[in-house]
Each structure stands twice: as structure tokens, then as C-alpha cells.
Amino acid sequence: MRLGRTIFTSVLFISLMGLDASADDTQLCLEDTLRGELDPVYAACSRLLAGEDVKPDQAAKYHWRRAEILYRQDRFKETLDVIDASLKLDPVFPPALLRRAVVLAQLLRRDDSYFAARKLYAAAPDWSKSLTVLAHLSAYHITFDQREKIHARAVELD
């Protein structure tokens, strides 16, 4: 619970101080890998979302990054809420679609997870990750041979 309070406190402190998001926040929020302390990354993404000139496609990425942090903290229901906020802004953003499919599986919502994986594949058919996720999450919906064909196609794309 300490981590949640820390994130809230950081965001509250920053908003009370009236600090604006900076280029450093953008770099921190959208860095390729999440490593080390995640609270500053979450706070940077929150500051960026609070900005006045945020474009919808940028906001979708900031929400997605916040969801990635929540996912790493095993906060799956909150992750799903934030991913849905991202997808409202960009309904075909592949990383958000991928995370949504995986989170739904974590929440044992298998049918929803499968259909989310199909939506991911429809949005990004040539992205090997979409094929891999579709194959894994479709275990209850397609045959083993069909899964093998999907895996083979994913290998071709990598």
C-alpha cells in the first residue's frame, strides 16, 4: 500500500506546486524500458496528462505507460481502467490492445481476453507480438493446429 500512497502523494505534491510537465517528463514517461523506481515515471506521465496541449495520440501513450507501471505492481483492475482510457483516445493502439488482452487473462476473463487478442491482431496483423498473444490466449477457442500455424507466422515476422 505504501507504493500507492507514494504515487498519489507525488502527483498531489506536483499538482499543488503548479509544476508543468517538461521534456524530461516526456523522456522519462516514454523511455523504452521501465527499470528502477517506478513512482517518478508514473508521476511524469501524470504531469504530461495534466498538460493543456496534450494531443489525443500522446495522451493514449501516457495512459498506456501508466498502465504498464500498474501492471508491474500486479494492480490488474486499475491497469484495465487506465488501458481503457488509453483506448478511448486511440482505439487501435497496439501496445494498449496487447496489455488489455493480457490483463483480461490475468483477471480470468478468458473470452474477453480472446476477443481483445483478436482485436489486437486485426489492428496489427504483422506485429509478431500480436500473433503470439493471440495464440496463447486462444487456447480455449481454437485447435492446437490453428495455434501452431499462428506461432509459425509469428516466427516468420520476427
C-alpha positions, 0 to 999 in steps of 0.5 A: 500500500505504501507504493500507492500512497507514494504515487498519489502523494507525488502527483498531489505534491506536483499538482499543488506546486503548479509544476508543468510537465517538461521534456524530461517528463516526456523522456522519462514517461516514454523511455523504452524500458521501465527499470528502477523506481517506478513512482517518478515515471508514473508521476511524469506521465501524470504531469504530461496528462495534466498538460493543456496541449496534450494531443489525443495520440500522446495522451493514449501513450501516457495512459498506456505507460501508466498502465504498464507501471500498474501492471508491474505492481500486479494492480490488474483492475486499475491497469484495465481502467487506465488501458481503457482510457488509453483506448478511448483516445486511440482505439487501435493502439497496439501496445494498449490492445496487447496489455488489455488482452493480457490483463483480461487473462490475468483477471480470468476473463478468458473470452474477453481476453480472446476477443481483445487478442483478436482485436489486437491482431486485426489492428496489427496483423504483422506485429509478431507480438500480436500473433503470439498473444493471440495464440496463447490466449486462444487456447480455449477457442481454437485447435492446437493446429490453428495455434501452431500455424499462428506461432509459425507466422509469428516466427516468420515476422520476427 
